Amino acid sequence: MSIIIVDDNATNQMIIRTILHKEGYGDIRIASSARELYGMLHIDSGCQAEEPVDLVLLDMMMPEIDGLEACRRILADERYRDLPIIFVTAVGDSIKLAEALDAGAIDYVMKPINKLELLARIRSALRLKYEKDWHKERDKRIRYELELAKQVQRSVLSQPIHDERIRVEADYRPSSELAGDYYAWFRIDRHRYGAILLDMMGHGISSSLVCMFISSVLKDVVMRITDPEEVMQELNRRMGQLYREAELVNYYFTAVFVLIDTESRTVQYANAGHPAGLAISSETLTPLEPGGPAVGLFDRIQVRKGILSYEPGASIVLYTDGLLDAMGMEPGGQALDTIAQAMRSFPDHSLAALVDQLTAASGEGGRQRDDICLVRIDLA
């Protein structure tokens, strides 16, 4: 327990130090001026090390730099933002005492010093500091765990595919540490590929854990079943395994799944409550419209499957509603036309530039309220 006594009067220093020593406080340092205190704490010295100190007992009336100015200067330093400071003063002016509290001090003790009052206020200040330090350490640990969880979550996302007849990649911009969007794609056999994009309800730890659960079962589901309608039904069944009757919140997600056959040049798709994807060719624009409810809302769902053919040079784009939100557009024809026009303007596959262009004119001032994810599939 480290306490610094700051007073320009040697007698006051001795009185306070004696009281603290008798109470069992061992690490006590003395400063006779604010500048000496600055030196102890490396204020204005250029040294960024934080000096271990738990409490400062600060005289208000001192030459050159008074206690009020010293208090403000110390607490303005990020390292000592939560350092408790108690004024020990003979000034009984209520205005001055109010200024002391406004400067950031947590308490004051009047001179001549009452031993019991001083010790009681010190104990109160140290309890408060202990609580703040505990919360700071807990927050630091939580931030570390969130960063680790974010890295794990990003590690399960699929890497781009650049094959001779198909190219798949994504631009993903989470709005927070742990996001609710997830995408994946798999090569099923020599000429078939499955790709899915989903948007989990909510954000944060619980939503990311549900995403991780879905990612753990998805490859087995896609490789074993392949049919888009049945894939959605199986994912709905798996989500049902997470249901607990006593819980007030049941998680669900919207999703669009496409099965691409590069040999027959066909695309089968199922859209469960998700924003309409797009199949884009040089002349046509085909929305991949929703054909059923979100996954996880009901015990059983029916999701209508769609089938379309494509010519070489066609593209498929899937996106989450965070993109529409960032564009400042509602789902529908205008948004689809805007996305299709931007897609045709970026044949070099620069997805980051594509998303930047789509969101540039929204007037949102750079704010991102939801996760943004765009998946582009180019077909040769």
C-alpha positions, -999 to +999 in steps of 0.1 A: +000+000+000+017+032-012+007+066+000+023+100-009+020+129+016+023+163-001+027+192+023+052+221+025+051+221+063+075+196+079+054+194+111+023+184+091+043+158+073+055+143+105+020+142+121+004+124+092+033+100+087+032+090+124-005+084+123-002+062+092+028+043+106+010+034+138-020+022+117+003-002+098+008+017+065+044+011+056+051+025+022+048+062+028+066+089+007+069+126+014+068+155-011+072+191-001+058+206-032+037+199-063+068+198-085+083+172-062+051+152-065+053+156-103+088+141-102+077+111-082+049+104-107+069+112-138+045+140-147+060+161-176+093+141-175+087+122-207+088+089-189+057+069-196+061+044-167+033+044-141+045+049-106+028+025-081+008+047-058-026+040-041-034+074-025-022+110-024-028+132+007-025+167-008-022+201+009-043+227-007-023+259+000+013+255-013+037+279-029+042+281-067+017+254-076-013+250-053-031+218-045-060+225-069-038+229-099-017+199-089-048+177-085-061+187-120-028+181-136-023+146-121-058+134-129-055+147-165-027+121-170-043+089-183-020+068-160-035+084-129-070+090-140-084+069-111-058+078-085-077+088-053-066+122-039-077+135-005-071+172+004-057+178+038-063+215+044-068+243+069-090+262+044-126+261+057-140+281+028-169+261+014-163+275-021-127+263-020-137+229-008-163+226-036-135+235-061-114+207-046-141+182-053-147+197-088-109+193-095-113+155-090-105+150-053-126+123-038-126+138-002-110+163+022-098+164+058-097+196+078-067+207+099-060+203+127-061+167+118-085+143+136-068+109+136-100+089+135-115+110+107-083+108+086-080+071+089-117+066+081-115+087+050-083+069+039-099+035+043-129+046+023-107+060-005-086+028-006-118+006-007-130+027-037-096+023-054-096-014-048-130-017-065-119+004-095-087-016-099-107-049-097-131-037-124-102-024-146-085-058-144-117-076-151-124-053-181-088-059-194-094-097-191-127-095-209-112-074-237-084-100-241-110-128-242-131-109-267-101-104-289-093-141-288-129-150-295-128-126-325-097-143-339-112-177-335-144-165-352-125-150-381-104-182-384-134-204-393-145-182-422-138-197-456-107-186-477-112-173-512-115-199-540-098-191-574-105-221-595-106-223-633-144-222-635-154-204-603-141-176-581-155-170-546-145-143-521-160-120-495-156-085-480-165-087-443-167-056-419-179-065-384-195-036-365-182-049-331-157-074-316-180-103-321-202-103-351-234-121-361-226-126-398-211-158-411-202-171-445-187-204-458-183-223-490-173-259-498-162-278-528-186-308-528-172-327-557-153-321-589-179-297-603-203-287-575-198-260-549-220-250-520-219-214-505-239-199-476-243-165-461-262-160-428-270-132-404-276-142-368-300-123-347-281-098-325-244-093-318-220-101-290-209-133-273-242-153-274-248-146-311-211-154-320-214-187-301-245-197-320-226-188-352-197-210-341-222-239-334-236-235-369-201-234-384-192-267-366-221-286-382-223-268-416-198-287-436-213-320-426-248-308-435-237-293-469-215-322-480-241-349-469-273-333-480-264-308-508-300-300-517-306-263-507-341-268-494-331-298-473-299-280-461-321-252-446-344-278-430-315-296-414-300-263-401-334-255-386-334-289-369-299-282-355-310-248-342-338-266-324-312-284-304-303-251-288-339-243-278-346-241-240-382-236-230-374-215-200-354-190-220-370-157-231-348-153-262-345-180-289-319-174-315-326-175-352-308-164-384-316-155-420-296-173-446-292-178-483-276-210-496-265-216-532-255-249-549-235-243-581-229-270-607-201-257-630-207-287-654-244-282-660-240-244-654-270-244-630-275-227-597-299-240-571-307-218-541-328-215-510-334-182-492-347-183-456-358-148-448-326-132-461-322-101-483-325-112-520-292-122-535-285-115-572-276-135-602-261-111-627-252-116-664-244-091-691-281-087-699-302-101-671-306-096-634-323-123-614-331-118-577-327-148-554-358-140-535-368-154-500-387-186-502-394-192-465-390-180-429-358-175-410-340-205-396-347-213-359-381-195-356-402-226-359-399-263-352-403-271-389-399-249-419-405-251-456-381-231-478-389-230-515-360-239-538-351-220-569-332-231-600-316-211-627-291-215-655-262-192-662-238-183-690-200-179-687-192-145-672-222-145-648-219-135-612-238-141-580-237-116-551-250-123-516-250-097-488-264-091-454-289-063-445-260-044-429-250-035-464-284-021-472-284-002-439-250+014-448-263+022-483-293+040-467-317+018-488-346-005-481-347-040-497-362-039-531-357-030-567-337+002-563-312-014-540-309-044-563-303-022-593-277-002-574-258-033-564-259-048-599-246-015-614-218-014-590-209-051-596-207-045-633-184-015-626-158-036-608-148-065-630-114-065-613-129-082-582-120-053-559-147-061-533-134-035-508-137-008-535-171-021-544-184-019-508-169+015-504-187+028-535-220+013-524-218+029-490-202+062-499-234+081-508-255+070-478-248+102-458-241+081-427-209+099-420-189+067-417-211+052-390-216+015-392-245+002-371-245-034-383-222-060-397-215-057-434-208-087-455-208-092-493-200-124-510-192-124-548-192-156-569-179-153-605-186-181-629-166-189-660 
